[in-house]
Amino acid sequence: MPQDSPFNVRGARNIPCETVPGKRAPTVKLCESDEPYLPLNDGYNWKGDPNATVPGLGSGQDIPQTWQTMLLPPGS
């Protein structure tokens, strides 16, 4: 996910570097290196229905319909 992405993510990805003013990076190692931040994907990796209102479209996962089905492992 690019550093200037409008999407929220968990974890550190765009923290200001303490030792290098003006640079932002997810780790100290990247802060102190000369290489720029390089995302691992093309940016938009959302798949399926983000609201989970329609089961199985694009995501390949069904939505449990009852609390009993959530207690069982998948496929049982």
LINTARA-V989159 format. One record per pair of residues at least 4 apart in sequence whose C-alpha atoms are under 8 Angstrom apart, sorted by the first residue. I is the first residue (numbers start at 1). J is the second residue. D is the distance in whole Angstrom. If there is no record, write none. Layout:
I/J/D
I/J/D
This chain:
1/5/7
1/39/6
1/40/7
1/41/6
1/42/7
1/43/5
1/44/7
2/38/8
2/39/6
2/43/6
3/13/7
3/14/6
3/37/8
3/39/8
5/43/8
12/26/5
12/27/8
13/25/6
13/26/4
13/27/8
14/24/5
14/25/5
14/26/5
15/24/5
15/25/6
15/26/6
16/21/8
16/22/7
16/23/6
16/24/4
16/25/6
17/21/6
17/22/7
17/23/6
17/24/5
17/25/6
17/28/7
17/31/6
19/31/7
19/32/7
20/31/7
20/32/7
23/31/7
24/31/7
25/30/6
25/31/6
25/37/7
26/30/7
26/31/8
27/31/6
28/32/6
29/33/6
30/34/8
30/35/7
30/36/8
30/37/7
39/43/8
41/45/8
46/50/8
47/58/6
47/59/6
48/52/8
48/56/8
48/57/6
48/58/4
48/59/4
49/53/7
49/54/7
49/57/7
49/58/7
49/59/7
52/63/7
55/61/7
55/62/5
55/63/5
56/60/5
56/61/5
56/62/5
56/63/7
64/69/6
64/70/6
65/69/7
66/70/7
67/71/7
68/72/7
72/76/7
